[in-house]
Structure formats: C-alpha cells, structure tokens
Amino acid sequence: MANSDPRNGVRARIEDGGVALGVLDSTYDPSMVELYGELGLDFVWLDMEHGGPDPWDGPTVEHLLRAAERTGIEPLVRLPDSEPTLVRKALDLGARSVFLPRVETAAEVEAAVTSARFRYDGEPGDRGLAAPRARRWGLKQGYVEAEDRETLVGTTVETVEAVENIESILDVPDLGFVFIGPLDLSVQLGHPGELDHQEVQDAVDRVRTAALEADVPVGGLGFGMDDVNEKVDDGYQILNLGSTAGAVQSVVGDWLDAYDGERP
C-alpha cells in the first residue's frame, strides 16, 4: 500500500501557477467521466446542487469517483448545501475537491473548511477519523497528512451577500478557491441572464479583483473559447469549458444544419 495517493490534480495545477480546465458532466455517467479523463481534462464538474445523484447516496457517487480515478481526472464536486456533515461525507467517499453553493458569510465558509481538515489553522479540525473509502477502509498509510495536504474546499460566490462579504470570506484560512457564479448573481441583482449588465459585471469584477489581491485562486464559467482565453488573461485559474449537454447539442445541431435532405 502506497504512503499516499497522487496529488490532487486541480490543486497541483493552480499551485504550480497553471489553469485547470474542465467540463460539467450533465449526464452523471461514469463512462463520460472516464472519457473526459482520457481526453486530458484536469477536472470533471459534478454538480449535485442542480441535478445528479443525491450526495448521501454513497454507492452511486463512488462509481463516479472510481471512473475519475481510473483516468486520472479530478472530480470537482459542487455540493447542494454547505452543511459540514455533507462536506465530510463527500470527502470520506473519496472526493478531494468540493465547493459550496450560495454561501453568504465567512462563518459558513469557515465551518465547512474546518470540517474538511484534521488540523486547521494550528488547531484541531472537525473532520472525523474513520475508515471510509477515502482511507481505503483503514489500509491507507499517511491518510491524515495526505488528506490535509490535498483536499481543496472552495466556495461559489453567487449571492449579493457573498459579494458584500467577499473580503471576510477571502480571509478564511485554507480557502481553496472562489468560483464566481454570474448567472445566479444576475438573478440576485434583478437582471436574470443579463451577464453584460453593468451591475453584474461590477459584482464579478469586485470578487475577481479581491480574490487576486488576497492570493486566492479564482474559478468561473467559460462562454466560448475567446471568453476562456480572456478570463485566463484576467487571472482565472479554474475554468469550466462547457457541458456534456451543450457539446452534444452543438455537434448534433451542426449535423442537422448540414443535412441536405428534407425533414418533417
């Protein structure tokens, strides 16, 4: 039995100054997770806030994690709640990169981050020491040290309150990243879907600028590769390129547009 697992791919990429690229898998299918790994992406986003399996359904989540492990891609798991027990559950199943939805305060973030650590900011953390899958059912050596080193807990900034509290959120020790959610922000600001609205852009830029100044990695959505490249230039280090559903729609739509025959 090895002393520790390989490095968390997303954490390694951003700590080395690079950009982690991934795709949201809207099918929640282990075969798609494997395929994205074979294609060479850094992460597959498993969004359990807006769909997918119940994160309490351990066996189903484990199948997705096994598929990722086989091809070396990092699952980036968005939880449906920032409840510390849910964070611990996801990590014990074997996830190493999780992020929280719709947080509003630094206290919420700190409680979740503390729950992911055996040692936290020089003090005991709140993670439970058991023998789950993440520990290879008790067989993994160096488990505590490896988990504290490789676990990455981030938070989505998608509410007005989170934007207003961004400086205190960024002060939370061991916060892995902030993921800017412009879609939900546009709703919160009264401009649903208007991502170019000045209020939405100002909120996004406030979060991005504050995070870069605090040396906390920034993640976000890419709306086409021109936008992805612009965001890289703006300091983003975690970028979602699109979704399984979007990719299929685009390709099949192009096929149908190129078809010369008649359709009903």
MARFI-250212 format. One record per residue (C-alpha): residue number from 1; x, y, z; residue in three letters. Coordinates in steps of 0.1 Angstrom, whole numbers, plus 5000, padded with zeros to 4 digits. Layout:
% residues N
<lovex fidren="NUM" c1="X" c2="Y" c3="Z" zator="ALA"/>
...
% end
This chain:
% residues 264
<lovex fidren="1" c1="5000" c2="5000" c3="5000" zator="MET"/>
<lovex fidren="2" c1="5014" c2="5034" c3="4990" zator="ALA"/>
<lovex fidren="3" c1="5020" c2="5060" c3="5016" zator="ASN"/>
<lovex fidren="4" c1="4997" c2="5085" c3="4999" zator="SER"/>
<lovex fidren="5" c1="4976" c2="5090" c3="4968" zator="ASP"/>
<lovex fidren="6" c1="4989" c2="5111" c3="4939" zator="PRO"/>
<lovex fidren="7" c1="4984" c2="5148" c3="4941" zator="ARG"/>
<lovex fidren="8" c1="4950" c2="5164" c3="4937" zator="ASN"/>
<lovex fidren="9" c1="4952" c2="5174" c3="4900" zator="GLY"/>
<lovex fidren="10" c1="4933" c2="5207" c3="4904" zator="VAL"/>
<lovex fidren="11" c1="4953" c2="5217" c3="4934" zator="ARG"/>
<lovex fidren="12" c1="4986" c2="5208" c3="4918" zator="ALA"/>
<lovex fidren="13" c1="4977" c2="5228" c3="4887" zator="ARG"/>
<lovex fidren="14" c1="4968" c2="5260" c3="4904" zator="ILE"/>
<lovex fidren="15" c1="4996" c2="5258" c3="4929" zator="GLU"/>
<lovex fidren="16" c1="5020" c2="5255" c3="4901" zator="ASP"/>
<lovex fidren="17" c1="5006" c2="5287" c3="4886" zator="GLY"/>
<lovex fidren="18" c1="4986" c2="5270" c3="4858" zator="GLY"/>
<lovex fidren="19" c1="4950" c2="5269" c3="4847" zator="VAL"/>
<lovex fidren="20" c1="4927" c2="5239" c3="4854" zator="ALA"/>
<lovex fidren="21" c1="4903" c2="5232" c3="4826" zator="LEU"/>
<lovex fidren="22" c1="4872" c2="5210" c3="4829" zator="GLY"/>
<lovex fidren="23" c1="4837" c2="5202" c3="4817" zator="VAL"/>
<lovex fidren="24" c1="4804" c2="5200" c3="4836" zator="LEU"/>
<lovex fidren="25" c1="4791" c2="5164" c3="4830" zator="ASP"/>
<lovex fidren="26" c1="4753" c2="5168" c3="4829" zator="SER"/>
<lovex fidren="27" c1="4748" c2="5130" c3="4824" zator="THR"/>
<lovex fidren="28" c1="4764" c2="5119" c3="4857" zator="TYR"/>
<lovex fidren="29" c1="4775" c2="5088" c3="4839" zator="ASP"/>
<lovex fidren="30" c1="4808" c2="5070" c3="4849" zator="PRO"/>
<lovex fidren="31" c1="4816" c2="5064" c3="4812" zator="SER"/>
<lovex fidren="32" c1="4815" c2="5101" c3="4805" zator="MET"/>
<lovex fidren="33" c1="4837" c2="5108" c3="4835" zator="VAL"/>
<lovex fidren="34" c1="4862" c2="5082" c3="4821" zator="GLU"/>
<lovex fidren="35" c1="4860" c2="5098" c3="4786" zator="LEU"/>
<lovex fidren="36" c1="4868" c2="5133" c3="4799" zator="TYR"/>
<lovex fidren="37" c1="4898" c2="5118" c3="4817" zator="GLY"/>
<lovex fidren="38" c1="4910" c2="5101" c3="4785" zator="GLU"/>
<lovex fidren="39" c1="4907" c2="5135" c3="4767" zator="LEU"/>
<lovex fidren="40" c1="4931" c2="5151" c3="4791" zator="GLY"/>
<lovex fidren="41" c1="4909" c2="5175" c3="4810" zator="LEU"/>
<lovex fidren="42" c1="4920" c2="5185" c3="4845" zator="ASP"/>
<lovex fidren="43" c1="4886" c2="5181" c3="4862" zator="PHE"/>
<lovex fidren="44" c1="4850" c2="5169" c3="4856" zator="VAL"/>
<lovex fidren="45" c1="4824" c2="5191" c3="4874" zator="TRP"/>
<lovex fidren="46" c1="4798" c2="5170" c3="4892" zator="LEU"/>
<lovex fidren="47" c1="4771" c2="5195" c3="4901" zator="ASP"/>
<lovex fidren="48" c1="4750" c2="5180" c3="4928" zator="MET"/>
<lovex fidren="49" c1="4732" c2="5212" c3="4936" zator="GLU"/>
<lovex fidren="50" c1="4712" c2="5214" c3="4904" zator="HIS"/>
<lovex fidren="51" c1="4710" c2="5178" c3="4895" zator="GLY"/>
<lovex fidren="52" c1="4727" c2="5144" c3="4896" zator="GLY"/>
<lovex fidren="53" c1="4727" c2="5118" c3="4924" zator="PRO"/>
<lovex fidren="54" c1="4719" c2="5125" c3="4960" zator="ASP"/>
<lovex fidren="55" c1="4753" c2="5131" c3="4976" zator="PRO"/>
<lovex fidren="56" c1="4741" c2="5109" c3="5005" zator="TRP"/>
<lovex fidren="57" c1="4738" c2="5080" c3="4980" zator="ASP"/>
<lovex fidren="58" c1="4773" c2="5067" c3="4987" zator="GLY"/>
<lovex fidren="59" c1="4775" c2="5038" c3="4962" zator="PRO"/>
<lovex fidren="60" c1="4763" c2="5059" c3="4932" zator="THR"/>
<lovex fidren="61" c1="4788" c2="5087" c3="4940" zator="VAL"/>
<lovex fidren="62" c1="4815" c2="5061" c3="4944" zator="GLU"/>
<lovex fidren="63" c1="4810" c2="5048" c3="4909" zator="HIS"/>
<lovex fidren="64" c1="4817" c2="5084" c3="4895" zator="LEU"/>
<lovex fidren="65" c1="4847" c2="5087" c3="4917" zator="LEU"/>
<lovex fidren="66" c1="4861" c2="5053" c3="4906" zator="ARG"/>
<lovex fidren="67" c1="4857" c2="5063" c3="4869" zator="ALA"/>
<lovex fidren="68" c1="4877" c2="5095" c3="4876" zator="ALA"/>
<lovex fidren="69" c1="4904" c2="5077" c3="4894" zator="GLU"/>
<lovex fidren="70" c1="4909" c2="5053" c3="4866" zator="ARG"/>
<lovex fidren="71" c1="4917" c2="5080" c3="4841" zator="THR"/>
<lovex fidren="72" c1="4934" c2="5105" c3="4864" zator="GLY"/>
<lovex fidren="73" c1="4908" c2="5133" c3="4862" zator="ILE"/>
<lovex fidren="74" c1="4899" c2="5152" c3="4893" zator="GLU"/>
<lovex fidren="75" c1="4862" c2="5153" c3="4902" zator="PRO"/>
<lovex fidren="76" c1="4851" c2="5189" c3="4912" zator="LEU"/>
<lovex fidren="77" c1="4820" c2="5183" c3="4933" zator="VAL"/>
<lovex fidren="78" c1="4796" c2="5211" c3="4939" zator="ARG"/>
<lovex fidren="79" c1="4775" c2="5202" c3="4970" zator="LEU"/>
<lovex fidren="80" c1="4738" c2="5211" c3="4974" zator="PRO"/>
<lovex fidren="81" c1="4745" c2="5226" c3="5008" zator="ASP"/>
<lovex fidren="82" c1="4774" c2="5239" c3="5028" zator="SER"/>
<lovex fidren="83" c1="4765" c2="5218" c3="5058" zator="GLU"/>
<lovex fidren="84" c1="4797" c2="5204" c3="5074" zator="PRO"/>
<lovex fidren="85" c1="4784" c2="5169" c3="5077" zator="THR"/>
<lovex fidren="86" c1="4778" c2="5169" c3="5039" zator="LEU"/>
<lovex fidren="87" c1="4813" c2="5181" c3="5033" zator="VAL"/>
<lovex fidren="88" c1="4827" c2="5153" c3="5054" zator="ARG"/>
<lovex fidren="89" c1="4805" c2="5127" c3="5037" zator="LYS"/>
<lovex fidren="90" c1="4818" c2="5137" c3="5002" zator="ALA"/>
<lovex fidren="91" c1="4854" c2="5136" c3="5013" zator="LEU"/>
<lovex fidren="92" c1="4850" c2="5103" c3="5030" zator="ASP"/>
<lovex fidren="93" c1="4836" c2="5088" c3="4998" zator="LEU"/>
<lovex fidren="94" c1="4868" c2="5099" c3="4981" zator="GLY"/>
<lovex fidren="95" c1="4862" c2="5133" c3="4966" zator="ALA"/>
<lovex fidren="96" c1="4891" c2="5157" c3="4972" zator="ARG"/>
<lovex fidren="97" c1="4878" c2="5189" c3="4956" zator="SER"/>
<lovex fidren="98" c1="4845" c2="5203" c3="4967" zator="VAL"/>
<lovex fidren="99" c1="4828" c2="5236" c3="4966" zator="PHE"/>
<lovex fidren="100" c1="4799" c2="5252" c3="4984" zator="LEU"/>
<lovex fidren="101" c1="4768" c2="5268" c3="4969" zator="PRO"/>
<lovex fidren="102" c1="4751" c2="5301" c3="4978" zator="ARG"/>
<lovex fidren="103" c1="4772" c2="5310" c3="5008" zator="VAL"/>
<lovex fidren="104" c1="4767" c2="5344" c3="5023" zator="GLU"/>
<lovex fidren="105" c1="4792" c2="5347" c3="5052" zator="THR"/>
<lovex fidren="106" c1="4827" c2="5339" c3="5062" zator="ALA"/>
<lovex fidren="107" c1="4814" c2="5319" c3="5092" zator="ALA"/>
<lovex fidren="108" c1="4796" c2="5295" c3="5068" zator="GLU"/>
<lovex fidren="109" c1="4827" c2="5290" c3="5047" zator="VAL"/>
<lovex fidren="110" c1="4850" c2="5286" c3="5078" zator="GLU"/>
<lovex fidren="111" c1="4827" c2="5259" c3="5093" zator="ALA"/>
<lovex fidren="112" c1="4828" c2="5239" c3="5060" zator="ALA"/>
<lovex fidren="113" c1="4866" c2="5243" c3="5056" zator="VAL"/>
<lovex fidren="114" c1="4872" c2="5233" c3="5092" zator="THR"/>
<lovex fidren="115" c1="4851" c2="5202" c3="5087" zator="SER"/>
<lovex fidren="116" c1="4874" c2="5192" c3="5059" zator="ALA"/>
<lovex fidren="117" c1="4906" c2="5193" c3="5080" zator="ARG"/>
<lovex fidren="118" c1="4921" c2="5171" c3="5107" zator="PHE"/>
<lovex fidren="119" c1="4942" c2="5201" c3="5116" zator="ARG"/>
<lovex fidren="120" c1="4930" c2="5236" c3="5109" zator="TYR"/>
<lovex fidren="121" c1="4949" c2="5268" c3="5113" zator="ASP"/>
<lovex fidren="122" c1="4971" c2="5255" c3="5140" zator="GLY"/>
<lovex fidren="123" c1="4942" c2="5239" c3="5159" zator="GLU"/>
<lovex fidren="124" c1="4923" c2="5206" c3="5157" zator="PRO"/>
<lovex fidren="125" c1="4900" c2="5204" c3="5128" zator="GLY"/>
<lovex fidren="126" c1="4864" c2="5189" c3="5126" zator="ASP"/>
<lovex fidren="127" c1="4870" c2="5161" c3="5102" zator="ARG"/>
<lovex fidren="128" c1="4861" c2="5127" c3="5115" zator="GLY"/>
<lovex fidren="129" c1="4888" c2="5099" c3="5116" zator="LEU"/>
<lovex fidren="130" c1="4872" c2="5067" c3="5105" zator="ALA"/>
<lovex fidren="131" c1="4879" c2="5040" c3="5079" zator="ALA"/>
<lovex fidren="132" c1="4859" c2="5051" c3="5048" zator="PRO"/>
<lovex fidren="133" c1="4867" c2="5046" c3="5012" zator="ARG"/>
<lovex fidren="134" c1="4889" c2="5077" c3="5012" zator="ALA"/>
<lovex fidren="135" c1="4911" c2="5058" c3="5037" zator="ARG"/>
<lovex fidren="136" c1="4909" c2="5026" c3="5017" zator="ARG"/>
<lovex fidren="137" c1="4888" c2="5012" c3="5045" zator="TRP"/>
<lovex fidren="138" c1="4916" c2="5017" c3="5070" zator="GLY"/>
<lovex fidren="139" c1="4945" c2="5004" c3="5049" zator="LEU"/>
<lovex fidren="140" c1="4959" c2="5037" c3="5036" zator="LYS"/>
<lovex fidren="141" c1="4991" c2="5049" c3="5053" zator="GLN"/>
<lovex fidren="142" c1="4997" c2="5086" c3="5058" zator="GLY"/>
<lovex fidren="143" c1="4960" c2="5093" c3="5055" zator="TYR"/>
<lovex fidren="144" c1="4957" c2="5123" c3="5078" zator="VAL"/>
<lovex fidren="145" c1="4987" c2="5141" c3="5063" zator="GLU"/>
<lovex fidren="146" c1="4977" c2="5133" c3="5027" zator="ALA"/>
<lovex fidren="147" c1="4941" c2="5144" c3="5031" zator="GLU"/>
<lovex fidren="148" c1="4950" c2="5177" c3="5048" zator="ASP"/>
<lovex fidren="149" c1="4976" c2="5184" c3="5021" zator="ARG"/>
<lovex fidren="150" c1="4955" c2="5175" c3="4990" zator="GLU"/>
<lovex fidren="151" c1="4919" c2="5184" c3="5000" zator="THR"/>
<lovex fidren="152" c1="4906" c2="5216" c3="4983" zator="LEU"/>
<lovex fidren="153" c1="4874" c2="5233" c3="4995" zator="VAL"/>
<lovex fidren="154" c1="4862" c2="5263" c3="4976" zator="GLY"/>
<lovex fidren="155" c1="4830" c2="5284" c3="4976" zator="THR"/>
<lovex fidren="156" c1="4808" c2="5297" c3="4949" zator="THR"/>
<lovex fidren="157" c1="4802" c2="5335" c3="4951" zator="VAL"/>
<lovex fidren="158" c1="4767" c2="5339" c3="4936" zator="GLU"/>
<lovex fidren="159" c1="4747" c2="5360" c3="4961" zator="THR"/>
<lovex fidren="160" c1="4747" c2="5397" c3="4968" zator="VAL"/>
<lovex fidren="161" c1="4755" c2="5390" c3="5004" zator="GLU"/>
<lovex fidren="162" c1="4786" c2="5370" c3="4994" zator="ALA"/>
<lovex fidren="163" c1="4798" c2="5398" c3="4972" zator="VAL"/>
<lovex fidren="164" c1="4793" c2="5423" c3="5001" zator="GLU"/>
<lovex fidren="165" c1="4812" c2="5400" c3="5024" zator="ASN"/>
<lovex fidren="166" c1="4839" c2="5389" c3="5000" zator="ILE"/>
<lovex fidren="167" c1="4868" c2="5404" c3="5019" zator="GLU"/>
<lovex fidren="168" c1="4860" c2="5385" c3="5051" zator="SER"/>
<lovex fidren="169" c1="4853" c2="5353" c3="5031" zator="ILE"/>
<lovex fidren="170" c1="4887" c2="5355" c3="5014" zator="LEU"/>
<lovex fidren="171" c1="4903" c2="5358" c3="5049" zator="ASP"/>
<lovex fidren="172" c1="4891" c2="5323" c3="5058" zator="VAL"/>
<lovex fidren="173" c1="4923" c2="5302" c3="5063" zator="PRO"/>
<lovex fidren="174" c1="4928" c2="5273" c3="5038" zator="ASP"/>
<lovex fidren="175" c1="4900" c2="5285" c3="5015" zator="LEU"/>
<lovex fidren="176" c1="4910" c2="5267" c3="4983" zator="GLY"/>
<lovex fidren="177" c1="4893" c2="5290" c3="4957" zator="PHE"/>
<lovex fidren="178" c1="4863" c2="5312" c3="4949" zator="VAL"/>
<lovex fidren="179" c1="4841" c2="5302" c3="4919" zator="PHE"/>
<lovex fidren="180" c1="4822" c2="5332" c3="4906" zator="ILE"/>
<lovex fidren="181" c1="4786" c2="5324" c3="4896" zator="GLY"/>
<lovex fidren="182" c1="4774" c2="5352" c3="4872" zator="PRO"/>
<lovex fidren="183" c1="4742" c2="5335" c3="4864" zator="LEU"/>
<lovex fidren="184" c1="4728" c2="5334" c3="4899" zator="ASP"/>
<lovex fidren="185" c1="4743" c2="5368" c3="4906" zator="LEU"/>
<lovex fidren="186" c1="4723" c2="5382" c3="4876" zator="SER"/>
<lovex fidren="187" c1="4692" c2="5369" c3="4892" zator="VAL"/>
<lovex fidren="188" c1="4701" c2="5383" c3="4926" zator="GLN"/>
<lovex fidren="189" c1="4708" c2="5417" c3="4912" zator="LEU"/>
<lovex fidren="190" c1="4675" c2="5418" c3="4893" zator="GLY"/>
<lovex fidren="191" c1="4688" c2="5412" c3="4858" zator="HIS"/>
<lovex fidren="192" c1="4682" c2="5375" c3="4851" zator="PRO"/>
<lovex fidren="193" c1="4705" c2="5362" c3="4824" zator="GLY"/>
<lovex fidren="194" c1="4719" c2="5397" c3="4816" zator="GLU"/>
<lovex fidren="195" c1="4755" c2="5389" c3="4821" zator="LEU"/>
<lovex fidren="196" c1="4766" c2="5420" c3="4803" zator="ASP"/>
<lovex fidren="197" c1="4746" c2="5443" c3="4826" zator="HIS"/>
<lovex fidren="198" c1="4769" c2="5467" c3="4844" zator="GLN"/>
<lovex fidren="199" c1="4758" c2="5458" c3="4879" zator="GLU"/>
<lovex fidren="200" c1="4765" c2="5421" c3="4872" zator="VAL"/>
<lovex fidren="201" c1="4799" c2="5429" c3="4857" zator="GLN"/>
<lovex fidren="202" c1="4808" c2="5452" c3="4885" zator="ASP"/>
<lovex fidren="203" c1="4800" c2="5424" c3="4911" zator="ALA"/>
<lovex fidren="204" c1="4820" c2="5399" c3="4892" zator="VAL"/>
<lovex fidren="205" c1="4850" c2="5422" c3="4889" zator="ASP"/>
<lovex fidren="206" c1="4848" c2="5431" c3="4926" zator="ARG"/>
<lovex fidren="207" c1="4851" c2="5394" c3="4935" zator="VAL"/>
<lovex fidren="208" c1="4878" c2="5387" c3="4910" zator="ARG"/>
<lovex fidren="209" c1="4899" c2="5416" c3="4920" zator="THR"/>
<lovex fidren="210" c1="4896" c2="5410" c3="4957" zator="ALA"/>
<lovex fidren="211" c1="4905" c2="5373" c3="4953" zator="ALA"/>
<lovex fidren="212" c1="4936" c2="5381" c3="4932" zator="LEU"/>
<lovex fidren="213" c1="4947" c2="5406" c3="4958" zator="GLU"/>
<lovex fidren="214" c1="4941" c2="5380" c3="4986" zator="ALA"/>
<lovex fidren="215" c1="4960" c2="5354" c3="4965" zator="ASP"/>
<lovex fidren="216" c1="4930" c2="5331" c3="4965" zator="VAL"/>
<lovex fidren="217" c1="4925" c2="5313" c3="4931" zator="PRO"/>
<lovex fidren="218" c1="4896" c2="5323" c3="4910" zator="VAL"/>
<lovex fidren="219" c1="4873" c2="5299" c3="4891" zator="GLY"/>
<lovex fidren="220" c1="4844" c2="5305" c3="4867" zator="GLY"/>
<lovex fidren="221" c1="4824" c2="5297" c3="4836" zator="LEU"/>
<lovex fidren="222" c1="4838" c2="5300" c3="4801" zator="GLY"/>
<lovex fidren="223" c1="4813" c2="5312" c3="4775" zator="PHE"/>
<lovex fidren="224" c1="4833" c2="5301" c3="4744" zator="GLY"/>
<lovex fidren="225" c1="4870" c2="5298" c3="4740" zator="MET"/>
<lovex fidren="226" c1="4875" c2="5335" c3="4733" zator="ASP"/>
<lovex fidren="227" c1="4860" c2="5342" c3="4767" zator="ASP"/>
<lovex fidren="228" c1="4880" c2="5314" c3="4783" zator="VAL"/>
<lovex fidren="229" c1="4912" c2="5329" c3="4770" zator="ASN"/>
<lovex fidren="230" c1="4902" c2="5364" c3="4782" zator="GLU"/>
<lovex fidren="231" c1="4895" c2="5350" c3="4816" zator="LYS"/>
<lovex fidren="232" c1="4929" c2="5334" c3="4818" zator="VAL"/>
<lovex fidren="233" c1="4944" c2="5368" c3="4810" zator="ASP"/>
<lovex fidren="234" c1="4923" c2="5382" c3="4838" zator="ASP"/>
<lovex fidren="235" c1="4937" c2="5358" c3="4863" zator="GLY"/>
<lovex fidren="236" c1="4912" c2="5329" c3="4864" zator="TYR"/>
<lovex fidren="237" c1="4928" c2="5296" c3="4873" zator="GLN"/>
<lovex fidren="238" c1="4898" c2="5272" c3="4873" zator="ILE"/>
<lovex fidren="239" c1="4876" c2="5274" c3="4842" zator="LEU"/>
<lovex fidren="240" c1="4847" c2="5253" c3="4830" zator="ASN"/>
<lovex fidren="241" c1="4847" c2="5250" c3="4792" zator="LEU"/>
<lovex fidren="242" c1="4811" c2="5238" c3="4788" zator="GLY"/>
<lovex fidren="243" c1="4788" c2="5208" c3="4795" zator="SER"/>
<lovex fidren="244" c1="4781" c2="5174" c3="4781" zator="THR"/>
<lovex fidren="245" c1="4747" c2="5185" c3="4771" zator="ALA"/>
<lovex fidren="246" c1="4760" c2="5217" c3="4754" zator="GLY"/>
<lovex fidren="247" c1="4786" c2="5197" c3="4734" zator="ALA"/>
<lovex fidren="248" c1="4761" c2="5172" c3="4722" zator="VAL"/>
<lovex fidren="249" c1="4736" c2="5199" c3="4712" zator="GLN"/>
<lovex fidren="250" c1="4763" c2="5218" c3="4693" zator="SER"/>
<lovex fidren="251" c1="4776" c2="5188" c3="4674" zator="VAL"/>
<lovex fidren="252" c1="4742" c2="5173" c3="4666" zator="VAL"/>
<lovex fidren="253" c1="4728" c2="5207" c3="4657" zator="GLY"/>
<lovex fidren="254" c1="4757" c2="5212" c3="4632" zator="ASP"/>
<lovex fidren="255" c1="4750" c2="5178" c3="4617" zator="TRP"/>
<lovex fidren="256" c1="4713" c2="5186" c3="4612" zator="LEU"/>
<lovex fidren="257" c1="4721" c2="5220" c3="4597" zator="ASP"/>
<lovex fidren="258" c1="4745" c2="5203" c3="4572" zator="ALA"/>
<lovex fidren="259" c1="4719" c2="5178" c3="4561" zator="TYR"/>
<lovex fidren="260" c1="4707" c2="5184" c3="4526" zator="ASP"/>
<lovex fidren="261" c1="4675" c2="5163" c3="4527" zator="GLY"/>
<lovex fidren="262" c1="4641" c2="5172" c3="4538" zator="GLU"/>
<lovex fidren="263" c1="4629" c2="5169" c3="4574" zator="ARG"/>
<lovex fidren="264" c1="4593" c2="5169" c3="4586" zator="PRO"/>
% end
